Amino acid sequence: MRLTKILSGCVAAVAMTLALGSASAMAETYALVTINQQALFFNQINDGATAAAKAAGVDLVIFNANNVPSAQNDAIENYITQKVDGIILVAIDVNGVKPAITATKAAGIPVIAIDAQIPDGDNVAFVGVDNTKAGEDIGKFYAEYVKTKLNGTAKIGVVGALNSFIQNQRLDGFKKAVTDSGQKVTFLDTVDGQNVQDVALSASENLMTANADMTTLYATGEPALLGAASAVTSQGRTGDVKVFGWDLTKSAVQGLEEGWVIAVVQQDPAGEGKAAIEAFGKLKKGEKIDPIINVPITIVTKENVGQFKDMFK
């Protein structure tokens, strides 16, 4: 029988020990340490990894850190004690979690990072997107839109998650591409949605209230895009604020079809979870894996959004 447990970041270490008791006795048990289970993106990573684990006949336990960086460190330390066979990590604080990854390596347990790269980390591989480059890709798309649809001039606000290393990378890449384009784009405020939809909604509303002349908006992640889309619609700004962002949601699909969401970077989170489990399978067989396993993105627009609609039925 398979054992799949989803633990909350607020659960005491003893609860994790009990949950893993039977799993640790099995031949292969892997742990997935994620950021939260509010965002569809992270749940899709879980789904992809769970399906791949089932197909491979291995066990998977999932730890939900509820957006608390220290909870991820604590979880990893407990998984070391439990002697799992490998850890998949979707890191919140890519630098703060490095000592825990180093301790995992010393214990002979491989770590594969998903979504967020660990700078000079001791993980065996990274699975995901080059966030800086993808940020540049959507930035180039945005600049071309400004050139062809907005007469080369725009004012843009940003809804980010300032504690997220990868979302800051997405913003840095975006800004570089827009600046290099030579279009007359004024960057207004950047507000912190904290990777929480309700916080992002309030931040987006405040952003638009403070910048009545804002013509475009860039959201660096799924909760930010959800909040931004809700704010644009609730304030009746779909006619004059064009939205760009990351990670499709039902509201983003609707916005794309209606024409006020212009482009969304879509990753393949289920594919990332699947690739991580498959990489562990290769390691178990003594095979080598690539240190960087890239999963391609798609820039979704009104023209190609139809192929993604089934995700939200």
KOLLUMGU-185358 format. One line per 3 residues: number of its first residue (from 1); their letters; for each residue x, y, z of N, C-alpha, C. Coordinates in steps of 0.001 Angstrom, whole numbers, plus 500000, padded with zeros to 6 digits. Layout:
BEGIN
NUM) a) X Y Z X Y Z X Y Z | ... .
***
This chain:
BEGIN
1) mrl) 500840 498793 500000 500000 500000 500000 500860 501236 500000 | 500308 502303 499411 501053 503552 499355 500696 504427 500532 | 501633 505226 500952 501374 506149 502040 501596 507558 501534 .
4) tki) 500545 508341 501502 500699 509743 501107 500094 510602 502205 | 500897 511377 502866 500442 512229 503953 500745 513679 503623 | 499800 514536 503876 500012 515968 503698 500027 516599 505077 .
7) lsg) 501154 517155 505446 501330 517713 506777 501360 519226 506725 | 500831 519859 507718 500849 521316 507806 502153 521773 508417 | 502610 522958 507985 503836 523523 508518 503746 523818 509995 .
10) cva) 502556 523925 510529 502392 524236 511942 502343 522987 512811 | 502380 521800 512221 502320 520555 512981 503643 520316 513673 | 503612 519852 514865 504831 519614 515642 505651 518502 515029 .
13) ava) 506943 518518 515339 507859 517525 514775 507453 516117 515142 | 506880 515941 516334 506482 514592 516731 505393 514043 515827 | 504513 514919 515339 503464 514459 514429 504067 513952 513141 .
16) mtl) 505098 514650 512653 505762 514202 511433 506420 512852 511651 | 507007 512670 512820 507658 511403 513121 506670 510256 513077 | 505489 510457 513680 504470 509423 513664 503972 509134 512264 .
19) alg) 503783 510220 511481 503267 510058 510121 504232 509286 509245 | 505519 509433 509530 506517 508792 508686 506962 507427 509212 | 506440 507044 510363 506946 505831 510992 506929 504619 510097 .
22) sas) 505768 504352 509483 505683 503171 508630 506368 503394 507308 | 506375 504664 506832 506981 504943 505529 508473 504721 505557 | 509122 505080 506702 510576 505006 506746 511078 503571 506678 .
25) ama) 510192 502631 506990 510612 501234 506957 510590 500667 505548 | 509975 501384 504627 509866 500894 503266 511149 501188 502492 | 511264 500548 501332 512501 500652 500569 512751 502078 500069 .
28) ety) 511723 502694 499526 511915 504023 498953 510779 504954 499382 | 511140 505991 500096 510188 507023 500503 510801 508385 500209 | 510073 509196 499500 510532 510541 499153 509640 511581 499811 .
31) alv) 510227 512722 500118 509489 513819 500741 509467 515016 499806 | 508333 515683 499762 508195 516917 498988 507884 518043 499972 | 508780 519004 500073 508602 520144 500970 508176 521334 500116 .
34) tin) 506919 521748 500283 506376 522785 499415 506145 524089 500168 | 505682 525111 499463 505517 526456 500033 504160 526619 500688 | 503104 526334 499928 501750 526383 500488 500844 525510 499628 .
37) qqa) 499620 525348 500083 498655 524579 499310 497431 525416 498951 | 497628 526731 498948 496595 527629 498457 496720 527843 496949 | 497956 527945 496475 498189 528221 495057 498026 526952 494225 .
40) lff) 497286 527067 493139 497091 525942 492228 498429 525403 491741 | 499365 526298 491478 500673 525910 490948 501341 524864 491840 | 501395 525110 493141 502055 524177 494050 501282 522870 494153 .
43) nqi) 499959 522942 494104 499163 521721 494138 499369 520877 492883 | 499606 521555 491759 499879 520813 490525 501244 520130 490588 | 502222 520760 491217 503500 520084 491462 503256 518818 492286 .
46) ndg) 502467 518970 493359 502141 517815 494204 501483 516704 493398 | 500529 517094 492545 499803 516098 491750 500735 515351 490801 | 501624 516101 490142 502554 515465 489211 503499 514516 489908 .
49) ata) 504007 514943 491073 504917 514089 491833 504192 512868 492390 | 502956 513062 492865 502187 511952 493424 501891 510896 492367 | 501478 511352 491182 501184 510400 490101 502438 509650 489671 .
52) aak) 503566 510358 489599 504811 509716 489199 505288 508723 490256 | 505107 509080 491531 505492 508172 492609 504656 506898 492572 | 503362 507059 492324 502483 505889 492226 502911 504991 491080 .
55) aag) 503230 505611 489934 503648 504837 488769 504961 504096 489027 | 505834 504703 489826 507138 504100 490110 507086 503125 491275 | 505962 503065 491986 505842 502158 493117 506606 502606 494343 .
58) vdl) 506762 503935 494501 507453 504481 495675 506468 505318 496477 | 506856 505650 497706 505999 506435 498589 506408 507906 498571 | 505418 508772 498735 505659 510209 498746 504929 510824 499928 .
61) vif) 505651 511599 500733 505039 512395 501796 505204 513858 501437 | 504202 514678 501747 504208 516084 501360 504079 516955 502595 | 504975 517917 502713 504963 518853 503840 504608 520247 503344 .
64) nan) 503599 520851 503944 503133 522184 503593 503681 523190 504601 | 504556 524079 504162 505194 525044 505064 504325 526262 505350 | 503196 526391 504666 502299 527528 504891 503031 528867 504833 .
67) nvp) 503935 529002 503861 504654 530252 503599 505655 530645 504687 | 506022 529697 505549 506964 529987 506638 508321 529364 506297 | 509333 530179 505997 510635 529617 505605 511240 528679 506647 .
70) saq) 511178 529056 507911 511800 528222 508949 511135 526858 509054 | 509857 526781 508695 509166 525499 508734 509763 524523 507731 | 510248 525038 506607 510893 524166 505630 512191 523591 506187 .
73) nda) 512975 524435 506865 514213 523945 507472 513924 522859 508504 | 512913 523098 509343 512559 522118 510371 512105 520798 509742 | 511319 520912 508672 510832 519701 508000 511991 518885 507440 .
76) ien) 512937 519569 506797 514081 518870 506213 514887 518163 507304 | 515098 518837 508440 515832 518218 509545 515123 516951 510025 | 513799 516993 510099 513046 515819 510524 513091 514705 509486 .
79) yit) 513090 515075 508223 513182 514051 507184 514565 513400 507175 | 515594 514152 507550 516918 513547 507706 516876 512485 508797 | 516253 512826 509920 516124 511878 511027 515361 510628 510604 .
82) qkv) 514349 510826 509769 513541 509705 509299 514218 508891 508196 | 515319 509411 507684 516109 508714 506662 515300 508423 505394 | 514619 509463 504908 513937 509301 503624 514986 509109 502535 .
85) dgi) 514541 508664 501379 515479 508373 500288 515829 509588 499446 | 515029 510635 499556 515299 511852 498799 514279 512915 499147 | 514645 514173 498913 513766 515298 499233 513617 516200 498016 .
88) ilv) 512379 516498 497684 512070 517499 496659 511731 518787 497401 | 512358 519881 497007 512198 521142 497735 511735 522257 496817 | 510604 522869 497186 510163 524112 496552 510453 525206 497572 .
91) aid) 511593 525854 497457 512102 526708 498530 511430 528078 498562 | 511222 528569 499779 510785 529951 499975 512011 530860 500022 | 512902 530581 500964 514127 531363 501155 515300 530514 500659 .
94) vng) 515749 530811 499441 516745 529939 498807 518102 529999 499502 | 518383 531081 500190 519642 531171 500928 519497 530626 502343 | 518385 530926 502980 518175 530465 504346 518061 528963 504489 .
97) vkp) 517665 528284 503405 517488 526833 503470 518772 526067 503129 | 519799 526777 502701 521034 526115 502263 521694 525250 503347 | 521781 525700 504610 522389 524822 505626 521646 523492 505781 .
100) ait) 520328 523530 505663 519552 522290 505775 519845 521364 504598 | 520028 521936 503413 520363 521123 502242 521754 520506 502406 | 522684 521287 502926 524037 520779 503170 524013 519631 504175 .
103) atk) 523190 519766 505219 523068 518698 506204 522465 517438 505576 | 521541 517646 504640 520926 516510 503953 521956 515771 503105 | 522789 516539 502408 523854 515926 501609 524799 515121 502495 .
106) aag) 525164 515690 503657 526068 514992 504579 525460 513683 505075 | 524130 513643 505118 523443 512419 505559 523248 511429 504417 | 523714 511777 503229 523603 510884 502088 522236 510877 501429 .
109) ipv) 521476 511943 501655 520135 512049 501085 520139 513123 499995 | 519816 512768 498758 519831 513763 497685 518621 514706 497753 | 518866 515952 497387 517807 516960 497319 517692 517451 495886 .
112) iai) 516468 517500 495390 516198 518102 494086 515325 519324 494313 | 515808 520470 493866 515053 521714 493991 514124 521872 492794 | 512907 522307 493067 511927 522589 492017 511572 524065 492072 .
115) daq) 511440 524675 490914 510921 526034 490773 511932 527103 491163 | 512542 526967 492338 513504 527974 492816 514900 527367 492862 | 515828 527962 492117 517203 527484 492142 517881 527892 493445 .
118) ipd) 518748 527019 493946 519493 527281 495177 520890 527757 494784 | 521239 529016 495038 522557 529523 494613 523695 528758 495293 | 524524 528109 494485 525662 527346 495006 525225 526344 496074 .
121) gdn) 524060 525759 495879 523536 524825 496865 524064 523416 496688 | 523855 522587 497691 524315 521203 497667 523239 520242 497168 | 522196 520759 496541 521208 519897 495905 521807 519264 494661 .
124) vaf) 521329 518076 494314 521905 517349 493185 521385 517865 491846 | 520210 518518 491863 519648 518991 490596 518600 520066 490858 | 518304 520796 489806 517210 521763 489798 516276 521413 488655 .
127) vgv) 514979 521407 488943 513961 521154 487927 513074 522388 487845 | 512955 522954 486657 512060 524092 486537 512432 525038 485426 | 512066 526281 485660 512195 527337 484658 513346 528256 485030 .
130) dnt) 514032 528771 484030 514978 529856 484246 514136 531121 484416 | 513880 531500 485664 512926 532564 485943 513367 533920 485434 | 514658 534186 485474 515145 535462 484955 514932 535545 483446 .
133) kag) 515276 534474 482742 515106 534469 481292 513631 534535 480909 | 512796 533772 481622 511366 533817 481320 510793 535186 481615 | 511317 535838 482668 510918 537213 482939 511292 538131 481783 .
136) edi) 512463 537894 481209 512874 538666 480028 511955 538377 478850 | 511558 537115 478693 510686 536748 477573 509348 537482 477651 | 508735 537489 478840 507459 538197 478960 507678 539706 478892 .
139) gkf) 508864 540164 479318 509199 541586 479207 509317 542030 477756 | 509916 541195 476923 510019 541506 475493 508634 541515 474846 | 507802 540562 475248 506427 540511 474724 505680 541780 475126 .
142) yae) 505846 542163 476389 505197 543379 476887 505674 544613 476110 | 506976 544722 475912 507525 545879 475206 506988 545970 473778 | 506852 544835 473129 506304 544824 471776 504835 545248 471791 .
145) yvk) 504121 544836 472817 502720 545246 472947 502626 546761 473140 | 503486 547297 473987 503510 548750 474209 503805 549482 472901 | 504731 548943 472148 505117 549572 470882 503981 549555 469867 .
148) tkl) 503308 548433 469744 502324 548272 468670 500900 548656 469066 | 500578 548558 470358 499204 548796 470798 499029 550051 471647 | 500111 550523 472262 500007 551666 473178 500857 552848 472720 .
151) ngt) 501193 552861 471435 501951 553983 470855 503295 554218 471542 | 503879 553128 472061 505228 553220 472613 505330 553831 473992 | 504190 554054 474659 504200 554695 475978 503286 553944 476940 .
154) aki) 503764 553690 478167 502941 553009 479162 503442 553339 480562 | 502540 553221 481515 502877 553305 482930 502461 551982 483567 | 503390 551366 484293 503154 550012 484792 503354 549920 486295 .
157) gvv) 502427 549224 486944 502569 548873 488341 502870 547387 488460 | 503475 546992 489565 503894 545601 489757 503325 545063 491072 | 502750 543866 490980 502329 543130 492177 503254 541933 492297 .
160) gal) 504073 541925 493331 505056 540860 493495 504877 540104 494795 | 505908 539352 495151 505998 538683 496455 507447 538874 496876 | 507690 539891 497667 509050 540360 497886 509909 539394 498688 .
163) nsf) 509283 538411 499356 510073 537396 500066 510386 536195 499183 | 509959 536256 497920 510172 535138 496992 511339 535453 496063 | 512409 534684 496190 513596 534901 495365 513258 534784 493887 .
166) iqn) 512484 533765 493534 512213 533552 492113 511289 534616 491538 | 510356 535117 492344 509488 536163 491818 510256 537474 491650 | 511247 537688 492484 512118 538845 492277 512949 538671 491004 .
169) qrl) 513365 537441 490719 514066 537180 489458 513167 537488 488262 | 511906 537102 488357 510960 537355 487273 510782 538856 487042 | 510817 539609 488111 510701 541060 487987 511978 541662 487412 .
172) dgf) 513127 541183 487884 514402 541699 487366 514528 541455 485865 | 514204 540233 485423 514285 539924 483997 513321 540756 483183 | 512123 540937 483709 511103 541745 483040 511576 543184 482880 .
175) kka) 512066 543767 483962 512522 545165 483924 513672 545342 482933 | 514591 544388 482912 515731 544491 482004 515269 544511 480552 | 514374 543592 480215 513904 543519 478831 513143 544778 478438 .
178) vtd) 512318 545264 479342 511541 546469 479040 512462 547672 478887 | 513428 547798 479772 514379 548916 479694 515201 548849 478416 | 515665 547647 478080 516478 547477 476878 515696 547719 475593 .
181) sgq) 514365 547623 475679 513543 547767 474470 513512 549193 473928 | 513781 550138 474800 513756 551533 474365 512374 552163 474342 | 511348 551403 474727 510009 551975 474786 509890 552899 476003 .
184) kvt) 508994 553846 475912 508819 554823 476980 507882 554254 478041 | 508458 553472 478932 507686 552806 479982 508125 553348 481343 | 507170 553818 482116 507440 554316 483463 507010 553266 484478 .
187) fld) 507964 552804 485285 507638 551864 486349 507157 552646 487571 | 505948 552365 487993 505363 553002 489158 505732 552184 490397 | 504824 552021 491319 505138 551295 492547 505169 549781 492328 .
190) tvd) 505957 549114 493174 505902 547657 493301 505337 547349 494681 | 504216 546619 494710 503586 546295 495991 503796 544820 496304 | 503713 544485 497589 504018 543134 498056 502738 542357 498325 .
193) gqn) 502456 541385 497450 501302 540520 497649 501570 539344 498562 | 502836 539144 498927 503249 538133 499916 502867 536698 499538 | 502604 536471 498251 502238 535127 497782 500924 534645 498393 .
196) vqd) 500071 535590 498767 498761 535282 499355 497710 536084 498585 | 496692 535397 498084 495727 536039 497185 495050 537260 497807 | 494563 537138 499035 493851 538255 499659 494762 539455 499892 .
199) val) 496006 539175 500266 496972 540259 500455 497271 540926 499111 | 497418 540102 498076 497688 540637 496738 496515 541470 496230 | 495296 541075 496558 494119 541843 496160 494149 543229 496791 .
202) sas) 494370 543296 498091 494428 544592 498771 495567 545447 498240 | 496729 544810 498034 497883 545546 497519 497611 546085 496123 | 496933 545285 495293 496608 545714 493926 495629 546881 493937 .
205) enl) 494636 546806 494805 493663 547898 494911 494343 549185 495343 | 495248 549072 496326 495979 550258 496791 496871 550820 495687 | 497463 549914 494917 498334 550322 493814 497559 551136 492780 .
208) mta) 496395 550661 492422 495595 551354 491411 495010 552651 491941 | 494647 552668 493215 494124 553897 493817 495194 554983 493847 | 496414 554596 494153 497511 555562 494240 498036 555989 492873 .
211) nad) 497692 555223 491832 498213 555503 490489 497069 555431 489475 | 496245 556463 489499 495055 556468 488637 495405 556451 487160 | 496630 556874 486828 497048 556928 485427 497777 555662 484979 .
214) mtt) 497790 554621 485812 498442 553369 485450 497715 552728 484271 | 498483 552267 483284 497870 551673 482091 498124 550178 481959 | 499118 549663 482671 499447 548240 482603 499855 547741 483979 .
217) lya) 499789 546427 484147 500090 545824 485439 500798 544492 485198 | 501827 544225 486001 502582 542977 485893 502537 542258 487233 | 502080 541002 487227 501988 540175 488428 502978 539027 488313 .
220) tge) 503798 538830 489354 504934 537913 489247 504648 536474 489651 | 503400 536162 490054 503073 534799 490435 501570 534600 490483 | 501166 533382 490753 499738 533058 490714 498894 533855 491715 .
223) pal) 499261 533899 493018 498443 534698 493944 498417 536180 493562 | 499552 536677 493073 499606 538076 492640 498677 538321 491466 | 498651 537384 490518 497787 537543 489348 496317 537422 489735 .
226) lga) 496000 536502 490636 494630 536381 491122 494168 537672 491777 | 495009 538204 492659 494661 539445 493336 494542 540611 492385 | 495475 540701 491443 495457 541790 490474 494220 541723 489594 .
229) asa) 493885 540523 489131 492711 540370 488266 491435 540752 489010 | 491341 540348 490272 490164 540699 491073 490069 542198 491279 | 491217 542837 491517 491220 544281 491743 490840 545042 490481 .
232) vts) 491360 544621 489347 491055 545300 488086 489563 545205 487778 | 488985 544042 488005 487559 543882 487714 486689 544614 488732 | 487045 544518 490018 486213 545147 491049 486232 546668 490949 .
235) qgr) 487324 547228 490461 487424 548679 490307 487007 549161 488923 | 486509 548243 488104 486030 548631 486784 487108 549178 485873 | 488303 548592 485962 489443 549113 485189 489831 548199 484019 .
238) tgd) 488969 547248 483663 489329 546330 482586 489469 547040 481243 | 488908 548208 481127 489006 548947 479862 490287 549731 479701 | 490958 550050 480829 492133 550921 480706 493392 550380 481378 .
241) vkv) 493318 549224 482036 494513 548605 482611 494677 547216 481995 | 495790 547018 481301 496078 545735 480667 497020 544939 481566 | 496696 543655 481742 497376 542829 482740 498283 541797 482078 .
244) fgw) 499478 541650 482648 500460 540638 482249 500884 539910 483523 | 501185 538610 483426 501548 537932 484658 502032 536513 484476 | 501987 535778 485582 502493 534405 485644 501427 533462 486188 .
247) dlt) 501312 532309 485593 500538 531172 486084 499033 531376 485920 | 498500 530623 484983 497086 530727 484651 496173 530369 485823 | 495061 531088 485879 493964 530791 486785 492676 530927 485979 .
250) ksa) 491574 530537 486583 490299 530660 485889 490007 532110 485535 | 490284 533033 486460 490025 534446 486186 490963 534987 485116 | 492196 534477 485063 493133 534919 484027 492683 534438 482656 .
253) vqg) 492175 533204 482595 491648 532685 481327 490487 533546 480849 | 489600 533897 481767 488475 534764 481404 488973 536119 480912 | 489971 536679 481602 490529 537958 481199 491189 537909 479832 .
256) lee) 491863 536798 479548 492480 536634 478233 491412 536603 477140 | 490331 535886 477399 489264 535796 476405 488567 537144 476210 | 488480 537918 477277 487806 539217 477199 488730 540329 476707 .
259) gwv) 490046 540089 476747 490982 541028 476163 491652 542008 477105 | 491392 541916 478403 492073 542842 479326 493287 542192 480005 | 493346 540877 480040 494607 540183 480327 495249 539907 478972 .
262) iav) 496492 540313 478817 497140 540253 477502 498022 539017 477354 | 498786 538681 478387 499698 537542 478278 500038 537009 479660 | 500131 535683 479749 500464 535017 481010 501530 533947 480741 .
265) vqq) 502578 533968 481538 503593 532920 481459 503033 531663 482128 | 502937 530593 481375 502425 529338 481918 503550 528317 481995 | 503775 527823 483199 504759 526777 483414 504072 525401 483340 .
268) dpa) 504827 524370 483622 504284 523013 483654 504582 522412 485022 | 503857 522850 486063 504189 522396 487419 504044 520892 487616 | 503009 520294 487018 502860 518843 487145 504046 518133 486500 .
271) geg) 504504 518656 485373 505676 518092 484712 506928 518219 485553 | 507037 519303 486322 508189 519486 487199 508186 518446 488318 | 507015 518235 488934 506925 517214 489982 507244 515833 489453 .
274) kaa) 506727 515530 488280 506981 514236 487647 508469 514061 487351 | 509103 515103 486807 510522 515022 486444 511401 514783 487669 | 511037 515378 488808 511828 515198 490023 511782 513746 490498 .
277) iea) 510600 513160 490525 510479 511758 490936 511240 510852 489972 | 511120 511115 488683 511827 510298 487694 513339 510431 487843 | 513807 511626 488202 515244 511823 488415 515735 511002 489598 .
280) fgk) 514946 510933 490663 515321 510092 491801 515406 508623 491388 | 514507 508202 490508 514548 506832 490016 515854 506521 489303 | 516330 507470 488511 517612 507291 487822 518768 507216 488814 .
283) lkk) 518733 508084 489824 519799 508073 490825 519845 506737 491565 | 518676 506184 491872 518613 504897 492570 519247 503783 491749 | 519157 503916 490422 519734 502915 489529 521213 503168 489256 .
286) gek) 521759 504227 489871 523158 504544 489661 523422 505359 488404 | 522374 505863 487787 522526 506669 486575 522792 508133 486935 | 523360 508857 486001 523599 510283 486195 522380 511073 485736 .
289) idp) 522169 512218 486372 521107 513127 485938 521705 514498 485656 | 521048 515250 484828 521516 516599 484529 521337 517490 485756 | 522310 518347 486044 522166 519238 487210 521047 520257 487038 .
292) iin) 520722 520600 485793 519609 521506 485516 518679 520816 484527 | 517450 520576 484965 516437 519938 484121 515404 521002 483783 | 515533 521574 482607 514664 522678 482222 513299 522186 481766 .
295) vpi) 512278 522867 482220 510907 522605 481788 510435 523868 481063 | 510066 523772 479794 509762 524969 479012 508485 525677 479460 | 508424 526970 479133 507233 527771 479415 506462 528014 478124 .
298) tiv) 505236 528487 478275 504430 528969 477159 503892 530344 477531 | 503980 531293 476629 503322 532575 476846 501913 532453 476273 | 500937 532487 477175 499544 532267 476794 498885 533608 476480 .
301) tke) 498238 533669 475331 497541 534869 474888 496106 534494 474495 | 495368 535464 474015 494002 535201 473577 493984 534175 472449 | 495042 534148 471661 495101 533268 470494 495286 531796 470864 .
304) nvg) 495964 531501 471962 496235 530091 472283 495662 529638 473623 | 494874 530479 474285 494358 530131 475606 493406 528942 475570 | 492785 528691 474432 491817 527599 474336 492374 526255 474743 .
307) qfk) 493666 526029 474460 494254 524722 474766 494467 524502 476260 | 494276 525565 477081 494480 525446 478520 493176 525481 479319 | 492056 525676 478645 490785 525864 479353 490342 524624 480126 .
310) dmf) 490709 523452 479641 490290 522222 480319 490859 522103 481728 | 491940 522839 482001 492541 522800 483328 491600 523342 484402 | 490627 524151 483995 489805 524866 484976 488337 524471 484918 .
313) k) 488037 523315 484310 486662 522823 484289 486335 522101 485592 .
***
